Amino acid sequence: MDKTTLFWFRRDLRLEDNTGLYYALQQEKNVLPLFIFDRNILDKLEEKADARVDFIHAQLADIKSSLEKKGSSLLVRHGTPQEVFEELAGEYELHAVYTNRDYEPYAKERDERVEKLLKKKEVLFLSFKDQVIFEPGEILNGSGECYKVFTPFSKTWLENFEKRKIQELGCPNWKNLKSSKALTMPSLEELGFRKSDIPIPSKATDEALIRHYDETRDFPAQQGTSRLGIHLRFGTVSVRKLALLAAPLNGTFLNQLIWREFYMAILAYYPQVVDQAFKPEYDRIPWRNDEKEFRAWCEGKTGFPIVDAGMRELNETGYMHNRVRMITASFLTKFLLIDWRWGEAYFAQKLLDYDLAANNGSWQWAAGTGTDAQPYFRIFNPESQTKKFDPDLAYIKRWIPELGTNKYPKPMVDYKFARQRALDTYKNALGK
């Protein structure tokens, strides 16, 4: 009986330009692709019409269909990875498991446990770089340490990008797929979820949008951003393909991909940032954490239109424009003095493109607690931000139709008072 090699899909839900899958098919025969709906992750999701789970399920159905046209199939299991691999080791004579690396704390612990389990069964565990251009540890300063400031990180990243001649992978050797009849796949309902009404943005890349990205990206009423976040998060687009497309077209767009990898490196080197300030002294800030005010922020009822428009957009679509993300985060952490971890957790529940490293890094940036963060005394003024980036109120009116009527709440706090309170609180806590 021929041995089976498994390719384990995770944050790489595509068949083309997929590093681990490519090398599995180049080097092994009888390759059977696998996806595990991980109970350790799914059981923590409170919303059962979660658009992200729905999206993953739909992508897997497409991959399965494509594989079946090639005479193979996709094995989909539901459980903890350790449980699933124990079962699979009994069902198949396994030779190796190929996969692409993930850098989040849970993912690294999971892979260590799975590799240990497989080693006992004399099964190889091989992992590859795929979801990044440069993974944590590749872009280091002159002392061989992780950069803590973005600008020198990005400079070194770009120098390496030019030197390394990044390329997309060619066509895999599909002949090495394991022959298989169509395998059954659990339904959303069997996983404990149901379909979501939230639409998923297209993964098509718009070259004209990328070319003009630096001119349009800050204006929330315009279609000036790519909306590719969810596709990068789950790997339905290749970051190599996107970076190679963007590099000659727009440096500002490419910079966003570099920020993504900067925050991944920070999380990998400083995993404590998951629940602690990157700058330890900022954990001394006495957050007010008023639950009533937090609920008003979550529901888009603060009386500050640009903030409320952003929160309503998030709640309805699973997306918020990046400029507005900065405004809403600054408002929560500095105007209301509510712990950045509260806001980060709410975004984690709602964002289609939720990514731990980017979400954590961005919230700590806004709160002033993170690496290379805005200084504590920089506090976004919602009114001036509106005048600059939504002067005609087109974005605000789209999400707040009752603006200007008595149905819209009055501002929950006075701007000058809140700003001074934030400055005093931060100064006292930091001993400035």
C-alpha positions as CSV (number, residue, x, y, z in Angstrom):
1,M,0.0,0.0,0.0
2,D,1.4,3.4,-1.0
3,K,1.9,5.9,1.7
4,T,0.0,9.1,1.8
5,T,1.4,12.6,2.1
6,L,-1.0,15.3,3.5
7,F,-0.9,18.9,2.6
8,W,-2.5,20.9,5.4
9,F,-4.3,24.1,4.3
10,R,-4.5,26.9,6.9
11,R,-4.1,30.6,5.9
12,D,-3.4,29.7,2.3
13,L,-6.8,28.8,0.7
14,R,-5.7,28.7,-2.9
15,L,-4.2,26.1,-5.3
16,E,-2.0,28.5,-7.3
17,D,1.3,30.0,-6.0
18,N,1.0,28.0,-2.7
19,T,4.5,27.2,-1.5
20,G,3.8,24.2,0.7
21,L,1.4,22.6,-1.8
22,Y,3.8,23.3,-4.7
23,Y,6.7,21.5,-2.9
24,A,4.5,18.7,-1.7
25,L,3.4,18.0,-5.3
26,Q,6.9,18.4,-6.7
27,Q,8.5,16.0,-4.2
28,E,5.9,13.5,-3.1
29,K,3.3,11.2,-4.6
30,N,-0.2,10.5,-3.3
31,V,-0.6,14.0,-1.9
32,L,-4.0,14.5,-0.3
33,P,-5.0,18.0,0.7
34,L,-6.5,18.5,4.1
35,F,-8.3,21.3,6.0
36,I,-9.2,21.2,9.7
37,F,-12.0,23.3,11.2
38,D,-10.2,23.8,14.4
39,R,-12.4,23.6,17.5
40,N,-9.9,25.5,19.5
41,I,-10.6,28.5,17.3
42,L,-14.3,28.0,16.4
43,D,-15.5,27.3,19.9
44,K,-14.4,30.8,20.9
45,L,-16.6,32.5,18.2
46,E,-19.8,33.8,19.7
47,E,-21.5,34.9,16.5
48,K,-22.8,31.7,14.7
49,A,-23.5,33.6,11.5
50,D,-19.8,34.5,11.3
51,A,-19.1,35.7,7.8
52,R,-15.4,34.5,8.1
53,V,-16.4,30.9,8.8
54,D,-19.0,31.1,5.9
55,F,-16.2,32.5,3.7
56,I,-13.7,29.8,4.6
57,H,-16.4,27.1,4.0
58,A,-17.2,28.5,0.5
59,Q,-13.5,28.7,-0.4
60,L,-13.0,25.1,0.6
61,A,-16.0,24.0,-1.5
62,D,-14.4,25.7,-4.5
63,I,-11.0,24.1,-3.8
64,K,-12.6,20.7,-3.4
65,S,-14.5,21.1,-6.7
66,S,-11.2,22.0,-8.5
67,L,-9.4,19.1,-7.0
68,E,-12.1,16.7,-7.9
69,K,-11.8,17.8,-11.5
70,K,-8.2,16.6,-11.2
71,G,-9.2,13.2,-9.9
72,S,-8.5,13.9,-6.3
73,S,-10.5,15.6,-3.5
74,L,-10.2,17.6,-0.3
75,L,-10.3,16.0,3.1
76,V,-12.1,18.3,5.6
77,R,-12.3,17.4,9.3
78,H,-13.7,19.2,12.4
79,G,-11.9,18.8,15.7
80,T,-8.6,19.9,17.4
81,P,-5.6,19.3,15.2
82,Q,-4.1,16.8,17.6
83,E,-7.3,14.7,17.6
84,V,-7.6,14.9,13.9
85,F,-4.0,13.8,13.2
86,E,-4.4,10.9,15.7
87,E,-7.4,9.8,13.7
88,L,-5.7,10.2,10.3
89,A,-2.7,8.3,11.4
90,G,-5.0,5.3,12.0
91,E,-6.9,5.8,8.7
92,Y,-3.9,6.3,6.4
93,E,-0.4,5.1,6.2
94,L,1.2,8.6,6.5
95,H,4.6,9.5,5.1
96,A,4.6,13.3,5.6
97,V,2.6,16.4,6.3
98,Y,3.4,19.6,4.4
99,T,2.1,22.9,5.4
100,N,2.8,26.7,5.4
101,R,4.1,28.5,8.5
102,D,1.9,30.7,10.7
103,Y,3.5,33.1,13.2
104,E,0.8,33.7,15.8
105,P,1.4,32.4,19.3
106,Y,-1.4,29.8,19.2
107,A,-0.4,28.6,15.7
108,K,3.2,28.1,16.8
109,E,2.2,26.1,19.8
110,R,-0.3,24.1,17.7
111,D,2.4,23.2,15.1
112,E,4.9,22.2,17.8
113,R,2.3,19.8,19.3
114,V,1.4,18.3,15.9
115,E,5.0,17.9,14.9
116,K,5.8,16.1,18.2
117,L,2.8,13.8,17.7
118,L,3.8,13.0,14.1
119,K,7.4,12.5,15.0
120,K,6.4,9.7,17.4
121,K,4.6,8.1,14.5
122,E,7.7,8.5,12.2
123,V,5.8,11.0,10.0
124,L,7.7,14.0,8.6
125,F,6.4,17.5,9.3
126,L,7.6,20.1,6.7
127,S,6.7,23.8,6.8
128,F,7.3,26.6,4.4
129,K,7.1,30.4,4.1
130,D,4.1,31.5,2.2
131,Q,1.9,34.2,3.8
132,V,4.6,36.8,3.8
133,I,7.4,38.0,1.6
134,F,9.8,38.0,4.6
135,E,9.0,36.1,7.7
136,P,10.0,37.1,11.3
137,G,13.7,36.7,11.6
138,E,14.6,37.6,8.0
139,I,14.5,41.4,8.4
140,L,16.8,42.3,11.3
141,N,18.9,45.3,12.3
142,G,22.7,45.5,12.2
143,S,22.8,43.9,15.7
144,G,20.7,40.9,14.5
145,E,17.7,42.1,16.4
146,C,14.0,42.7,15.5
147,Y,13.4,46.2,14.4
148,K,11.1,48.2,16.7
149,V,10.7,51.1,14.4
150,F,8.9,50.8,11.1
151,T,10.9,53.2,8.8
152,P,14.3,51.3,9.1
153,F,12.4,48.0,8.9
154,S,10.7,49.1,5.7
155,K,14.0,50.3,4.2
156,T,15.7,47.0,4.9
157,W,12.6,45.1,3.6
158,L,12.7,47.0,0.3
159,E,16.5,46.4,-0.1
160,N,15.9,42.7,0.4
161,F,12.9,42.7,-1.9
162,E,15.1,44.2,-4.7
163,K,17.9,41.7,-4.1
164,R,16.0,38.5,-3.7
165,K,14.1,38.7,-7.0
166,I,10.8,37.4,-5.5
167,Q,8.9,35.2,-8.0
168,E,5.6,33.4,-8.2
169,L,5.8,29.7,-8.2
170,G,5.1,27.7,-11.4
171,C,2.4,25.1,-12.0
172,P,2.4,22.3,-9.4
173,N,2.7,18.6,-10.6
174,W,-0.9,17.8,-10.3
175,K,-0.2,14.2,-11.3
176,N,1.1,13.6,-7.8
177,L,-2.3,14.2,-6.2
178,K,-3.8,11.2,-4.5
179,S,-6.5,9.6,-6.6
180,S,-9.7,9.8,-4.6
181,K,-13.5,9.8,-4.9
182,A,-15.3,12.8,-3.8
183,L,-15.0,13.1,0.0
184,T,-17.8,14.4,2.2
185,M,-17.4,17.9,3.7
186,P,-19.3,19.0,6.9
187,S,-22.0,21.6,6.3
188,L,-21.9,24.9,8.1
189,E,-24.7,23.7,10.3
190,E,-22.8,20.6,11.2
191,L,-19.9,22.9,12.3
192,G,-22.4,24.8,14.5
193,F,-22.6,27.8,12.2
194,R,-25.0,29.3,9.7
195,K,-24.8,31.5,6.6
196,S,-24.0,35.1,7.0
197,D,-25.7,38.0,5.1
198,I,-22.5,40.0,5.0
199,P,-21.1,40.2,1.5
200,I,-17.4,39.4,0.8
201,P,-15.4,41.9,-1.2
202,S,-14.0,40.7,-4.5
203,K,-10.4,39.4,-4.6
204,A,-9.8,40.9,-8.0
205,T,-6.9,43.4,-8.0
206,D,-7.6,46.7,-9.6
207,E,-4.4,48.1,-11.1
208,A,-5.9,51.6,-11.6
209,L,-6.9,51.7,-7.9
210,I,-3.4,50.6,-6.8
211,R,-1.8,53.2,-9.1
212,H,-3.8,56.0,-7.4
213,Y,-3.9,54.5,-4.0
214,D,-1.8,57.2,-2.3
215,E,-4.3,59.8,-3.6
216,T,-7.5,58.1,-2.6
217,R,-6.8,55.9,0.4
218,D,-7.7,58.5,3.1
219,F,-11.2,59.4,1.9
220,P,-13.8,57.0,3.2
221,A,-16.6,58.1,0.8
222,Q,-14.5,56.9,-2.1
223,Q,-13.7,53.4,-3.3
224,G,-10.1,54.1,-2.8
225,T,-8.9,51.0,-0.9
226,S,-8.5,47.5,-2.3
227,R,-10.6,45.6,0.3
228,L,-8.2,42.7,0.0
229,G,-7.7,42.3,3.7
230,I,-9.8,39.2,4.1
231,H,-8.1,37.6,1.1
232,L,-4.6,38.2,2.5
233,R,-5.8,37.0,5.9
234,F,-7.0,33.6,4.6
235,G,-4.6,33.4,1.6
236,T,-7.1,33.4,-1.2
237,V,-4.7,35.8,-2.9
238,S,-0.9,35.4,-3.0
239,V,1.0,38.1,-1.2
240,R,3.9,37.5,-3.7
241,K,1.6,38.2,-6.6
242,L,0.2,41.3,-4.9
243,A,3.6,42.7,-4.0
244,L,5.0,42.1,-7.4
245,L,2.0,43.9,-8.9
246,A,2.1,46.8,-6.5
247,A,5.9,47.4,-6.4
248,P,6.2,49.3,-9.8
249,L,2.7,50.9,-9.4
250,N,2.5,52.5,-6.0
251,G,5.0,52.6,-3.1
252,T,2.3,53.6,-0.6
253,F,0.3,50.5,-1.4
254,L,3.4,48.3,-1.1
255,N,4.0,50.0,2.3
256,Q,0.8,48.6,3.6
257,L,2.1,45.1,2.9
258,I,5.3,46.0,4.7
259,W,3.4,47.3,7.8
260,R,1.6,43.9,7.8
261,E,4.9,42.1,8.0
262,F,6.3,44.5,10.5
263,Y,3.5,43.8,13.0
264,M,3.9,40.0,12.3
265,A,7.5,40.3,13.3
266,I,6.7,42.3,16.4
267,L,4.1,39.7,17.5
268,A,6.6,36.8,16.8
269,Y,9.4,38.4,18.8
270,Y,7.3,40.0,21.6
271,P,4.3,37.7,22.0
272,Q,3.4,39.4,25.3
273,V,1.9,42.3,23.2
274,V,-1.2,40.1,22.9
275,D,-2.4,41.3,26.3
276,Q,0.3,43.8,27.5
277,A,1.5,47.1,26.2
278,F,4.6,46.9,24.1
279,K,5.9,49.8,26.3
280,P,5.4,48.4,29.8
281,E,5.1,51.8,31.4
282,Y,1.8,52.3,29.5
283,D,0.2,49.5,31.5
284,R,0.2,52.0,34.4
285,I,-2.5,54.0,32.7
286,P,-5.7,54.0,34.8
287,W,-8.3,53.3,32.2
288,R,-11.8,54.5,33.0
289,N,-13.5,51.6,31.3
290,D,-17.0,52.9,31.5
291,E,-19.2,50.1,30.2
292,K,-22.1,52.4,29.2
293,E,-19.8,54.6,27.1
294,F,-18.2,51.5,25.6
295,R,-21.6,50.2,24.5
296,A,-22.4,53.6,22.9
297,W,-19.1,53.5,21.0
298,C,-19.8,49.9,19.8
299,E,-23.3,50.8,18.6
300,G,-22.2,54.1,16.9
301,K,-24.1,56.3,19.3
302,T,-21.4,58.6,20.6
303,G,-22.7,61.8,19.0
304,F,-19.5,62.2,17.1
305,P,-20.6,61.5,13.4
306,I,-17.3,60.3,11.9
307,V,-16.8,57.9,14.9
308,D,-20.4,56.6,14.7
309,A,-20.4,56.2,10.9
310,G,-17.3,54.0,11.2
311,M,-18.8,51.8,13.9
312,R,-22.0,51.4,12.0
313,E,-20.1,50.5,8.9
314,L,-18.2,47.9,10.9
315,N,-21.3,46.4,12.5
316,E,-23.2,46.1,9.2
317,T,-20.4,45.1,6.8
318,G,-17.5,43.7,8.8
319,Y,-15.3,46.4,7.3
320,M,-14.2,49.9,8.4
321,H,-12.2,52.3,6.3
322,N,-8.6,52.5,7.5
323,R,-8.6,56.2,8.2
324,V,-11.8,55.8,10.2
325,R,-10.2,52.9,12.1
326,M,-7.6,55.3,13.4
327,I,-10.2,57.9,14.4
328,T,-12.5,55.5,16.2
329,A,-9.5,53.8,18.0
330,S,-8.1,57.2,19.1
331,F,-11.6,58.3,20.3
332,L,-12.1,55.1,22.5
333,T,-8.6,55.1,24.0
334,K,-8.1,58.8,24.5
335,F,-11.4,60.6,24.5
336,L,-13.1,57.9,26.6
337,L,-10.0,56.5,28.3
338,I,-11.2,52.9,27.6
339,D,-8.5,50.2,27.5
340,W,-7.3,49.5,24.0
341,R,-7.8,45.8,24.7
342,W,-11.5,46.3,24.8
343,G,-11.5,48.0,21.4
344,E,-9.2,45.4,19.9
345,A,-11.4,42.5,21.1
346,Y,-14.5,44.2,19.6
347,F,-12.7,44.6,16.2
348,A,-11.6,41.0,16.5
349,Q,-15.3,39.9,16.7
350,K,-16.4,42.1,13.8
351,L,-13.7,42.5,11.2
352,L,-13.7,40.3,8.2
353,D,-10.0,40.9,7.8
354,Y,-9.2,40.4,11.4
355,D,-5.5,39.5,11.8
356,L,-4.1,39.3,15.3
357,A,-0.8,41.0,14.5
358,A,-2.2,43.9,12.5
359,N,-5.2,44.4,14.8
360,N,-3.0,44.4,17.9
361,G,-0.3,46.6,16.4
362,S,-2.8,49.1,15.1
363,W,-4.7,49.4,18.4
364,Q,-1.5,49.8,20.3
365,W,-0.4,52.4,17.8
366,A,-3.6,54.4,18.3
367,A,-3.4,54.2,22.1
368,G,0.3,55.2,22.1
369,T,1.2,52.0,23.9
370,G,2.8,50.1,21.0
371,T,6.1,50.0,19.1
372,D,6.6,53.0,16.9
373,A,3.2,54.3,18.1
374,Q,1.8,57.8,17.7
375,P,2.9,59.9,20.8
376,Y,0.4,59.9,23.7
377,F,-0.3,63.6,23.2
378,R,-1.4,63.1,19.6
379,I,-5.2,62.9,19.8
380,F,-7.3,62.8,16.6
381,N,-9.9,65.6,16.5
382,P,-13.0,64.0,15.0
383,E,-14.2,67.4,13.7
384,S,-11.0,68.3,11.9
385,Q,-10.6,64.8,10.6
386,T,-14.1,65.1,9.1
387,K,-13.3,68.4,7.5
388,K,-10.2,67.0,5.9
389,F,-11.3,63.6,4.8
390,D,-15.1,63.7,4.5
391,P,-15.8,67.4,3.9
392,D,-19.1,66.9,2.1
393,L,-20.2,64.4,4.8
394,A,-20.9,61.8,2.1
395,Y,-19.5,59.0,4.1
396,I,-21.2,60.1,7.3
397,K,-24.6,60.6,5.8
398,R,-24.4,57.1,4.2
399,W,-24.2,55.6,7.7
400,I,-26.1,58.2,9.7
401,P,-29.3,59.0,7.8
402,E,-30.8,60.7,11.0
403,L,-27.9,63.2,11.2
404,G,-29.2,66.7,12.0
405,T,-32.4,65.4,13.6
406,N,-33.4,64.9,17.2
407,K,-33.0,61.2,16.7
408,Y,-29.2,61.6,16.6
409,P,-27.5,61.8,20.0
410,K,-25.7,64.9,21.3
411,P,-21.9,64.5,21.8
412,M,-21.3,62.3,24.8
413,V,-18.3,64.3,25.9
414,D,-16.9,67.8,25.4
415,Y,-13.8,67.6,23.0
416,K,-11.6,70.1,25.0
417,F,-12.4,68.5,28.3
418,A,-11.8,65.0,27.0
419,R,-8.5,66.0,25.3
420,Q,-7.2,67.6,28.5
421,R,-8.3,64.7,30.6
422,A,-6.4,62.3,28.3
423,L,-3.3,64.4,28.4
424,D,-3.4,64.7,32.2
425,T,-4.1,61.0,32.7
426,Y,-1.2,59.8,30.4
427,K,1.2,62.4,31.8
428,N,0.5,61.4,35.4
429,A,0.7,57.7,34.7
430,L,3.9,58.0,32.7
431,G,5.5,60.5,35.0
432,K,6.0,63.1,32.2
